Amino acid sequence: MKTSLFNLPLTKKGVIKNINTDQTTKERLHSFGLIKGAEIAFIRNAPLGCPKIYKCLNTFIAIRGNIAKKIEIDIK
C-alpha cells in the first residue's frame, strides 16, 4: 500500500519509493541514508508531536511533518 512517511503507523516498516522535495532537502535526506529502496521504521513522536523519529539504515533521524508528507513509501 503506497502512502506518505507521515502516515506510517508505529511498529510498521516501509520502503522508500520516492522523495518529492526540493534538491537541497533531497540531498540532505540522502546523506542520512534515506534513499529509494531503503527500509524505514517509525520509532516515536518527539515530546510535542513534531518532528517524528524514524530509523533508517541504523540511523535515527527526526523529520518534520511537512517533509515526511513528501516522502512516498510502501508499507510492509
mmCIF file as gemmi writes it, N, C-alpha and C atoms, coordinates in Angstrom:
data_model
loop_
_atom_site.group_PDB
_atom_site.id
_atom_site.type_symbol
_atom_site.label_atom_id
_atom_site.label_alt_id
_atom_site.label_comp_id
_atom_site.label_asym_id
_atom_site.label_entity_id
_atom_site.label_seq_id
_atom_site.pdbx_PDB_ins_code
_atom_site.Cartn_x
_atom_site.Cartn_y
_atom_site.Cartn_z
_atom_site.occupancy
_atom_site.B_iso_or_equiv
_atom_site.pdbx_formal_charge
_atom_site.auth_seq_id
_atom_site.auth_asym_id
_atom_site.pdbx_PDB_model_num
ATOM 1 N N . MET Axp A 1 ? 0.85 -1.169 0 1 0 ? 1 A 1
ATOM 2 C CA . MET Axp A 1 ? 0 0 0 1 0 ? 1 A 1
ATOM 3 C C . MET Axp A 1 ? 0.901 1.239 0 1 0 ? 1 A 1
ATOM 4 N N . LYS Axp A 2 ? 0.746 2.102 -0.985 1 0 ? 2 A 1
ATOM 5 C CA . LYS Axp A 2 ? 1.562 3.305 -1.099 1 0 ? 2 A 1
ATOM 6 C C . LYS Axp A 2 ? 0.942 4.436 -0.295 1 0 ? 2 A 1
ATOM 7 N N . THR Axp A 3 ? 1.772 5.11 0.497 1 0 ? 3 A 1
ATOM 8 C CA . THR Axp A 3 ? 1.33 6.212 1.347 1 0 ? 3 A 1
ATOM 9 C C . THR Axp A 3 ? 2.52 7.126 1.605 1 0 ? 3 A 1
ATOM 10 N N . SER Axp A 4 ? 2.316 8.161 2.407 1 0 ? 4 A 1
ATOM 11 C CA . SER Axp A 4 ? 3.438 9.034 2.762 1 0 ? 4 A 1
ATOM 12 C C . SER Axp A 4 ? 4.065 8.551 4.068 1 0 ? 4 A 1
ATOM 13 N N . LEU Axp A 5 ? 5.309 8.915 4.287 1 0 ? 5 A 1
ATOM 14 C CA . LEU Axp A 5 ? 6.021 8.547 5.502 1 0 ? 5 A 1
ATOM 15 C C . LEU Axp A 5 ? 5.293 9.068 6.733 1 0 ? 5 A 1
ATOM 16 N N . PHE Axp A 6 ? 4.661 10.212 6.622 1 0 ? 6 A 1
ATOM 17 C CA . PHE Axp A 6 ? 3.932 10.817 7.735 1 0 ? 6 A 1
ATOM 18 C C . PHE Axp A 6 ? 2.85 9.892 8.27 1 0 ? 6 A 1
ATOM 19 N N . ASN Axp A 7 ? 2.248 9.071 7.402 1 0 ? 7 A 1
ATOM 20 C CA . ASN Axp A 7 ? 1.143 8.19 7.785 1 0 ? 7 A 1
ATOM 21 C C . ASN Axp A 7 ? 1.593 6.79 8.185 1 0 ? 7 A 1
ATOM 22 N N . LEU Axp A 8 ? 2.898 6.556 8.273 1 0 ? 8 A 1
ATOM 23 C CA . LEU Axp A 8 ? 3.402 5.242 8.674 1 0 ? 8 A 1
ATOM 24 C C . LEU Axp A 8 ? 3.047 4.988 10.129 1 0 ? 8 A 1
ATOM 25 N N . PRO Axp A 9 ? 2.31 3.9 10.419 1 0 ? 9 A 1
ATOM 26 C CA . PRO Axp A 9 ? 1.929 3.622 11.811 1 0 ? 9 A 1
ATOM 27 C C . PRO Axp A 9 ? 3.115 3.139 12.648 1 0 ? 9 A 1
ATOM 28 N N . LEU Axp A 10 ? 3.011 3.362 13.94 1 0 ? 10 A 1
ATOM 29 C CA . LEU Axp A 10 ? 4.002 2.867 14.888 1 0 ? 10 A 1
ATOM 30 C C . LEU Axp A 10 ? 4.052 1.346 14.78 1 0 ? 10 A 1
ATOM 31 N N . THR Axp A 11 ? 5.216 0.778 14.889 1 0 ? 11 A 1
ATOM 32 C CA . THR Axp A 11 ? 5.503 -0.667 14.804 1 0 ? 11 A 1
ATOM 33 C C . THR Axp A 11 ? 5.504 -1.209 13.377 1 0 ? 11 A 1
ATOM 34 N N . LYS Axp A 12 ? 5.203 -0.397 12.391 1 0 ? 12 A 1
ATOM 35 C CA . LYS Axp A 12 ? 5.236 -0.845 10.996 1 0 ? 12 A 1
ATOM 36 C C . LYS Axp A 12 ? 6.506 -0.343 10.331 1 0 ? 12 A 1
ATOM 37 N N . LYS Axp A 13 ? 6.882 -1.012 9.249 1 0 ? 13 A 1
ATOM 38 C CA . LYS Axp A 13 ? 8.029 -0.594 8.446 1 0 ? 13 A 1
ATOM 39 C C . LYS Axp A 13 ? 7.561 -0.292 7.036 1 0 ? 13 A 1
ATOM 40 N N . GLY Axp A 14 ? 8.329 0.534 6.368 1 0 ? 14 A 1
ATOM 41 C CA . GLY Axp A 14 ? 8.022 0.872 4.996 1 0 ? 14 A 1
ATOM 42 C C . GLY Axp A 14 ? 9.29 0.89 4.159 1 0 ? 14 A 1
ATOM 43 N N . VAL Axp A 15 ? 9.101 0.924 2.848 1 0 ? 15 A 1
ATOM 44 C CA . VAL Axp A 15 ? 10.214 1.014 1.904 1 0 ? 15 A 1
ATOM 45 C C . VAL Axp A 15 ? 10.039 2.31 1.125 1 0 ? 15 A 1
ATOM 46 N N . ILE Axp A 16 ? 11.076 3.118 1.1 1 0 ? 16 A 1
ATOM 47 C CA . ILE Axp A 16 ? 11.019 4.418 0.428 1 0 ? 16 A 1
ATOM 48 C C . ILE Axp A 16 ? 10.898 4.209 -1.079 1 0 ? 16 A 1
ATOM 49 N N . LYS Axp A 17 ? 9.901 4.86 -1.672 1 0 ? 17 A 1
ATOM 50 C CA . LYS Axp A 17 ? 9.672 4.765 -3.111 1 0 ? 17 A 1
ATOM 51 C C . LYS Axp A 17 ? 10.08 6.036 -3.849 1 0 ? 17 A 1
ATOM 52 N N . ASN Axp A 18 ? 9.837 7.192 -3.235 1 0 ? 18 A 1
ATOM 53 C CA . ASN Axp A 18 ? 10.133 8.451 -3.91 1 0 ? 18 A 1
ATOM 54 C C . ASN Axp A 18 ? 10.219 9.577 -2.876 1 0 ? 18 A 1
ATOM 55 N N . ILE Axp A 19 ? 11.09 10.538 -3.126 1 0 ? 19 A 1
ATOM 56 C CA . ILE Axp A 19 ? 11.209 11.719 -2.27 1 0 ? 19 A 1
ATOM 57 C C . ILE Axp A 19 ? 10.893 12.938 -3.134 1 0 ? 19 A 1
ATOM 58 N N . ASN Axp A 20 ? 9.767 13.587 -2.849 1 0 ? 20 A 1
ATOM 59 C CA . ASN Axp A 20 ? 9.265 14.693 -3.669 1 0 ? 20 A 1
ATOM 60 C C . ASN Axp A 20 ? 9.539 16.043 -3.019 1 0 ? 20 A 1
ATOM 61 N N . THR Axp A 21 ? 10.811 16.341 -2.761 1 0 ? 21 A 1
ATOM 62 C CA . THR Axp A 21 ? 11.181 17.615 -2.144 1 0 ? 21 A 1
ATOM 63 C C . THR Axp A 21 ? 12.109 18.371 -3.086 1 0 ? 21 A 1
ATOM 64 N N . ASP Axp A 22 ? 12.514 19.567 -2.656 1 0 ? 22 A 1
ATOM 65 C CA . ASP Axp A 22 ? 13.495 20.315 -3.435 1 0 ? 22 A 1
ATOM 66 C C . ASP Axp A 22 ? 14.84 19.583 -3.377 1 0 ? 22 A 1
ATOM 67 N N . GLN Axp A 23 ? 15.738 19.906 -4.266 1 0 ? 23 A 1
ATOM 68 C CA . GLN Axp A 23 ? 17.008 19.191 -4.404 1 0 ? 23 A 1
ATOM 69 C C . GLN Axp A 23 ? 17.873 19.263 -3.146 1 0 ? 23 A 1
ATOM 70 N N . THR Axp A 24 ? 17.911 20.411 -2.499 1 0 ? 24 A 1
ATOM 71 C CA . THR Axp A 24 ? 18.731 20.562 -1.293 1 0 ? 24 A 1
ATOM 72 C C . THR Axp A 24 ? 18.256 19.632 -0.18 1 0 ? 24 A 1
ATOM 73 N N . THR Axp A 25 ? 16.955 19.586 0.044 1 0 ? 25 A 1
ATOM 74 C CA . THR Axp A 25 ? 16.396 18.712 1.075 1 0 ? 25 A 1
ATOM 75 C C . THR Axp A 25 ? 16.606 17.251 0.715 1 0 ? 25 A 1
ATOM 76 N N . LYS Axp A 26 ? 16.425 16.925 -0.553 1 0 ? 26 A 1
ATOM 77 C CA . LYS Axp A 26 ? 16.623 15.548 -1.016 1 0 ? 26 A 1
ATOM 78 C C . LYS Axp A 26 ? 18.066 15.097 -0.776 1 0 ? 26 A 1
ATOM 79 N N . GLU Axp A 27 ? 19.031 15.952 -1.067 1 0 ? 27 A 1
ATOM 80 C CA . GLU Axp A 27 ? 20.436 15.61 -0.847 1 0 ? 27 A 1
ATOM 81 C C . GLU Axp A 27 ? 20.738 15.42 0.641 1 0 ? 27 A 1
ATOM 82 N N . ARG Axp A 28 ? 20.147 16.25 1.484 1 0 ? 28 A 1
ATOM 83 C CA . ARG Axp A 28 ? 20.349 16.105 2.924 1 0 ? 28 A 1
ATOM 84 C C . ARG Axp A 28 ? 19.768 14.781 3.413 1 0 ? 28 A 1
ATOM 85 N N . LEU Axp A 29 ? 18.569 14.432 2.962 1 0 ? 29 A 1
ATOM 86 C CA . LEU Axp A 29 ? 17.961 13.159 3.347 1 0 ? 29 A 1
ATOM 87 C C . LEU Axp A 29 ? 18.791 11.976 2.848 1 0 ? 29 A 1
ATOM 88 N N . HIS Axp A 30 ? 19.326 12.092 1.634 1 0 ? 30 A 1
ATOM 89 C CA . HIS Axp A 30 ? 20.198 11.037 1.095 1 0 ? 30 A 1
ATOM 90 C C . HIS Axp A 30 ? 21.43 10.851 1.967 1 0 ? 30 A 1
ATOM 91 N N . SER Axp A 31 ? 21.972 11.939 2.498 1 0 ? 31 A 1
ATOM 92 C CA . SER Axp A 31 ? 23.17 11.839 3.337 1 0 ? 31 A 1
ATOM 93 C C . SER Axp A 31 ? 22.894 11.077 4.634 1 0 ? 31 A 1
ATOM 94 N N . PHE Axp A 32 ? 21.621 11.016 5.053 1 0 ? 32 A 1
ATOM 95 C CA . PHE Axp A 32 ? 21.237 10.259 6.237 1 0 ? 32 A 1
ATOM 96 C C . PHE Axp A 32 ? 20.814 8.829 5.9 1 0 ? 32 A 1
ATOM 97 N N . GLY Axp A 33 ? 20.877 8.471 4.624 1 0 ? 33 A 1
ATOM 98 C CA . GLY Axp A 33 ? 20.534 7.111 4.219 1 0 ? 33 A 1
ATOM 99 C C . GLY Axp A 33 ? 19.125 6.939 3.699 1 0 ? 33 A 1
ATOM 100 N N . LEU Axp A 34 ? 18.359 8.009 3.598 1 0 ? 34 A 1
ATOM 101 C CA . LEU Axp A 34 ? 17.006 7.909 3.072 1 0 ? 34 A 1
ATOM 102 C C . LEU Axp A 34 ? 17.074 7.944 1.547 1 0 ? 34 A 1
ATOM 103 N N . ILE Axp A 35 ? 17.169 6.761 0.972 1 0 ? 35 A 1
ATOM 104 C CA . ILE Axp A 35 ? 17.268 6.615 -0.476 1 0 ? 35 A 1
ATOM 105 C C . ILE Axp A 35 ? 16.198 5.645 -0.949 1 0 ? 35 A 1
ATOM 106 N N . LYS Axp A 36 ? 15.903 5.689 -2.223 1 0 ? 36 A 1
ATOM 107 C CA . LYS Axp A 36 ? 14.898 4.805 -2.8 1 0 ? 36 A 1
ATOM 108 C C . LYS Axp A 36 ? 15.271 3.351 -2.512 1 0 ? 36 A 1
ATOM 109 N N . GLY Axp A 37 ? 14.313 2.589 -2.006 1 0 ? 37 A 1
ATOM 110 C CA . GLY Axp A 37 ? 14.523 1.184 -1.7 1 0 ? 37 A 1
ATOM 111 C C . GLY Axp A 37 ? 14.955 0.901 -0.27 1 0 ? 37 A 1
ATOM 112 N N . ALA Axp A 38 ? 15.288 1.933 0.498 1 0 ? 38 A 1
ATOM 113 C CA . ALA Axp A 38 ? 15.719 1.74 1.891 1 0 ? 38 A 1
ATOM 114 C C . ALA Axp A 38 ? 14.509 1.488 2.783 1 0 ? 38 A 1
ATOM 115 N N . GLU Axp A 39 ? 14.695 0.616 3.775 1 0 ? 39 A 1
ATOM 116 C CA . GLU Axp A 39 ? 13.632 0.328 4.737 1 0 ? 39 A 1
ATOM 117 C C . GLU Axp A 39 ? 13.67 1.379 5.839 1 0 ? 39 A 1
ATOM 118 N N . ILE Axp A 40 ? 12.491 1.834 6.252 1 0 ? 40 A 1
ATOM 119 C CA . ILE Axp A 40 ? 12.392 2.864 7.279 1 0 ? 40 A 1
ATOM 120 C C . ILE Axp A 40 ? 11.292 2.486 8.266 1 0 ? 40 A 1
ATOM 121 N N . ALA Axp A 41 ? 11.498 2.81 9.529 1 0 ? 41 A 1
ATOM 122 C CA . ALA Axp A 41 ? 10.53 2.487 10.574 1 0 ? 41 A 1
ATOM 123 C C . ALA Axp A 41 ? 10.234 3.722 11.411 1 0 ? 41 A 1
ATOM 124 N N . PHE Axp A 42 ? 8.98 3.865 11.816 1 0 ? 42 A 1
ATOM 125 C CA . PHE Axp A 42 ? 8.566 4.947 12.711 1 0 ? 42 A 1
ATOM 126 C C . PHE Axp A 42 ? 8.835 4.486 14.134 1 0 ? 42 A 1
ATOM 127 N N . ILE Axp A 43 ? 9.682 5.221 14.863 1 0 ? 43 A 1
ATOM 128 C CA . ILE Axp A 43 ? 10.09 4.84 16.21 1 0 ? 43 A 1
ATOM 129 C C . ILE Axp A 43 ? 9.225 5.51 17.276 1 0 ? 43 A 1
ATOM 130 N N . ARG Axp A 44 ? 9.113 6.836 17.213 1 0 ? 44 A 1
ATOM 131 C CA . ARG Axp A 44 ? 8.3 7.546 18.213 1 0 ? 44 A 1
ATOM 132 C C . ARG Axp A 44 ? 8.118 8.997 17.8 1 0 ? 44 A 1
ATOM 133 N N . ASN Axp A 45 ? 7.19 9.658 18.482 1 0 ? 45 A 1
ATOM 134 C CA . ASN Axp A 45 ? 6.991 11.091 18.319 1 0 ? 45 A 1
ATOM 135 C C . ASN Axp A 45 ? 7.947 11.831 19.232 1 0 ? 45 A 1
ATOM 136 N N . ALA Axp A 46 ? 8.334 13.015 18.831 1 0 ? 46 A 1
ATOM 137 C CA . ALA Axp A 46 ? 9.079 13.911 19.715 1 0 ? 46 A 1
ATOM 138 C C . ALA Axp A 46 ? 8.106 14.374 20.806 1 0 ? 46 A 1
ATOM 139 N N . PRO Axp A 47 ? 8.601 14.972 21.893 1 0 ? 47 A 1
ATOM 140 C CA . PRO Axp A 47 ? 7.727 15.346 23.019 1 0 ? 47 A 1
ATOM 141 C C . PRO Axp A 47 ? 6.485 16.162 22.646 1 0 ? 47 A 1
ATOM 142 N N . LEU Axp A 48 ? 6.573 17.046 21.704 1 0 ? 48 A 1
ATOM 143 C CA . LEU Axp A 48 ? 5.411 17.85 21.319 1 0 ? 48 A 1
ATOM 144 C C . LEU Axp A 48 ? 4.72 17.331 20.053 1 0 ? 48 A 1
ATOM 145 N N . GLY Axp A 49 ? 5.09 16.15 19.589 1 0 ? 49 A 1
ATOM 146 C CA . GLY Axp A 49 ? 4.423 15.54 18.443 1 0 ? 49 A 1
ATOM 147 C C . GLY Axp A 49 ? 5.105 15.769 17.114 1 0 ? 49 A 1
ATOM 148 N N . CYS Axp A 50 ? 5.871 16.802 16.994 1 0 ? 50 A 1
ATOM 149 C CA . CYS Axp A 50 ? 6.577 17.079 15.746 1 0 ? 50 A 1
ATOM 150 C C . CYS Axp A 50 ? 7.964 17.577 16.108 1 0 ? 50 A 1
ATOM 151 N N . PRO Axp A 51 ? 8.992 17.051 15.547 1 0 ? 51 A 1
ATOM 152 C CA . PRO Axp A 51 ? 9.057 16.063 14.469 1 0 ? 51 A 1
ATOM 153 C C . PRO Axp A 51 ? 8.855 14.636 14.982 1 0 ? 51 A 1
ATOM 154 N N . LYS Axp A 52 ? 8.773 13.7 14.031 1 0 ? 52 A 1
ATOM 155 C CA . LYS Axp A 52 ? 8.69 12.279 14.365 1 0 ? 52 A 1
ATOM 156 C C . LYS Axp A 52 ? 10.084 11.68 14.204 1 0 ? 52 A 1
ATOM 157 N N . ILE Axp A 53 ? 10.356 10.642 14.98 1 0 ? 53 A 1
ATOM 158 C CA . ILE Axp A 53 ? 11.657 9.979 14.937 1 0 ? 53 A 1
ATOM 159 C C . ILE Axp A 53 ? 11.526 8.7 14.126 1 0 ? 53 A 1
ATOM 160 N N . TYR Axp A 54 ? 12.401 8.539 13.128 1 0 ? 54 A 1
ATOM 161 C CA . TYR Axp A 54 ? 12.412 7.365 12.26 1 0 ? 54 A 1
ATOM 162 C C . TYR Axp A 54 ? 13.782 6.7 12.318 1 0 ? 54 A 1
ATOM 163 N N . LYS Axp A 55 ? 13.83 5.426 11.974 1 0 ? 55 A 1
ATOM 164 C CA . LYS Axp A 55 ? 15.094 4.698 11.89 1 0 ? 55 A 1
ATOM 165 C C . LYS Axp A 55 ? 15.247 4.168 10.47 1 0 ? 55 A 1
ATOM 166 N N . CYS Axp A 56 ? 16.386 4.507 9.864 1 0 ? 56 A 1
ATOM 167 C CA . CYS Axp A 56 ? 16.686 4.057 8.509 1 0 ? 56 A 1
ATOM 168 C C . CYS Axp A 56 ? 18.174 3.719 8.448 1 0 ? 56 A 1
ATOM 169 N N . LEU Axp A 57 ? 18.495 2.503 8.066 1 0 ? 57 A 1
ATOM 170 C CA . LEU Axp A 57 ? 19.886 2.05 7.952 1 0 ? 57 A 1
ATOM 171 C C . LEU Axp A 57 ? 20.684 2.301 9.236 1 0 ? 57 A 1
ATOM 172 N N . ASN Axp A 58 ? 20.13 1.92 10.375 1 0 ? 58 A 1
ATOM 173 C CA . ASN Axp A 58 ? 20.764 2.088 11.688 1 0 ? 58 A 1
ATOM 174 C C . ASN Axp A 58 ? 21.029 3.538 12.07 1 0 ? 58 A 1
ATOM 175 N N . THR Axp A 59 ? 20.321 4.463 11.461 1 0 ? 59 A 1
ATOM 176 C CA . THR Axp A 59 ? 20.427 5.876 11.786 1 0 ? 59 A 1
ATOM 177 C C . THR Axp A 59 ? 19.062 6.37 12.247 1 0 ? 59 A 1
ATOM 178 N N . PHE Axp A 60 ? 19.033 7.067 13.371 1 0 ? 60 A 1
ATOM 179 C CA . PHE Axp A 60 ? 17.799 7.686 13.844 1 0 ? 60 A 1
ATOM 180 C C . PHE Axp A 60 ? 17.77 9.116 13.323 1 0 ? 60 A 1
ATOM 181 N N . ILE Axp A 61 ? 16.639 9.505 12.75 1 0 ? 61 A 1
ATOM 182 C CA . ILE Axp A 61 ? 16.52 10.841 12.175 1 0 ? 61 A 1
ATOM 183 C C . ILE Axp A 61 ? 15.161 11.425 12.533 1 0 ? 61 A 1
ATOM 184 N N . ALA Axp A 62 ? 15.156 12.7 12.902 1 0 ? 62 A 1
ATOM 185 C CA . ALA Axp A 62 ? 13.915 13.416 13.193 1 0 ? 62 A 1
ATOM 186 C C . ALA Axp A 62 ? 13.494 14.154 11.928 1 0 ? 62 A 1
ATOM 187 N N . ILE Axp A 63 ? 12.275 13.917 11.495 1 0 ? 63 A 1
ATOM 188 C CA . ILE Axp A 63 ? 11.768 14.536 10.27 1 0 ? 63 A 1
ATOM 189 C C . ILE Axp A 63 ? 10.465 15.257 10.581 1 0 ? 63 A 1
ATOM 190 N N . ARG Axp A 64 ? 10.381 16.518 10.187 1 0 ? 64 A 1
ATOM 191 C CA . ARG Axp A 64 ? 9.17 17.308 10.378 1 0 ? 64 A 1
ATOM 192 C C . ARG Axp A 64 ? 8.049 16.765 9.491 1 0 ? 64 A 1
ATOM 193 N N . GLY Axp A 65 ? 6.831 17.022 9.924 1 0 ? 65 A 1
ATOM 194 C CA . GLY Axp A 65 ? 5.662 16.528 9.207 1 0 ? 65 A 1
ATOM 195 C C . GLY Axp A 65 ? 5.562 16.99 7.774 1 0 ? 65 A 1
ATOM 196 N N . ASN Axp A 66 ? 5.896 18.254 7.508 1 0 ? 66 A 1
ATOM 197 C CA . ASN Axp A 66 ? 5.774 18.765 6.139 1 0 ? 66 A 1
ATOM 198 C C . ASN Axp A 66 ? 6.737 18.067 5.174 1 0 ? 66 A 1
ATOM 199 N N . ILE Axp A 67 ? 7.877 17.606 5.666 1 0 ? 67 A 1
ATOM 200 C CA . ILE Axp A 67 ? 8.825 16.856 4.829 1 0 ? 67 A 1
ATOM 201 C C . ILE Axp A 67 ? 8.387 15.398 4.729 1 0 ? 67 A 1
ATOM 202 N N . ALA Axp A 68 ? 7.954 14.808 5.846 1 0 ? 68 A 1
ATOM 203 C CA . ALA Axp A 68 ? 7.524 13.404 5.853 1 0 ? 68 A 1
ATOM 204 C C . ALA Axp A 68 ? 6.351 13.18 4.9 1 0 ? 68 A 1
ATOM 205 N N . LYS Axp A 69 ? 5.514 14.176 4.728 1 0 ? 69 A 1
ATOM 206 C CA . LYS Axp A 69 ? 4.373 14.053 3.82 1 0 ? 69 A 1
ATOM 207 C C . LYS Axp A 69 ? 4.808 13.989 2.36 1 0 ? 69 A 1
ATOM 208 N N . LYS Axp A 70 ? 6.033 14.405 2.06 1 0 ? 70 A 1
ATOM 209 C CA . LYS Axp A 70 ? 6.545 14.411 0.683 1 0 ? 70 A 1
ATOM 210 C C . LYS Axp A 70 ? 7.365 13.165 0.348 1 0 ? 70 A 1
ATOM 211 N N . ILE Axp A 71 ? 7.474 12.241 1.296 1 0 ? 71 A 1
ATOM 212 C CA . ILE Axp A 71 ? 8.239 11.007 1.072 1 0 ? 71 A 1
ATOM 213 C C . ILE Axp A 71 ? 7.252 9.857 0.894 1 0 ? 71 A 1
ATOM 214 N N . GLU Axp A 72 ? 7.223 9.286 -0.314 1 0 ? 72 A 1
ATOM 215 C CA . GLU Axp A 72 ? 6.318 8.176 -0.606 1 0 ? 72 A 1
ATOM 216 C C . GLU Axp A 72 ? 6.953 6.868 -0.181 1 0 ? 72 A 1
ATOM 217 N N . ILE Axp A 73 ? 6.143 6.026 0.464 1 0 ? 73 A 1
ATOM 218 C CA . ILE Axp A 73 ? 6.636 4.716 0.896 1 0 ? 73 A 1
ATOM 219 C C . ILE Axp A 73 ? 5.6 3.644 0.561 1 0 ? 73 A 1
ATOM 220 N N . ASP Axp A 74 ? 6.047 2.407 0.562 1 0 ? 74 A 1
ATOM 221 C CA . ASP Axp A 74 ? 5.174 1.235 0.551 1 0 ? 74 A 1
ATOM 222 C C . ASP Axp A 74 ? 5.25 0.633 1.938 1 0 ? 74 A 1
ATOM 223 N N . ILE Axp A 75 ? 4.103 0.429 2.57 1 0 ? 75 A 1
ATOM 224 C CA . ILE Axp A 75 ? 4.074 -0.164 3.901 1 0 ? 75 A 1
ATOM 225 C C . ILE Axp A 75 ? 4.22 -1.668 3.779 1 0 ? 75 A 1
ATOM 226 N N . LYS Axp A 76 ? 5.083 -2.242 4.618 1 0 ? 76 A 1
ATOM 227 C CA . LYS Axp A 76 ? 5.301 -3.7 4.598 1 0 ? 76 A 1
ATOM 228 C C . LYS Axp A 76 ? 4.243 -4.399 5.419 1 0 ? 76 A 1
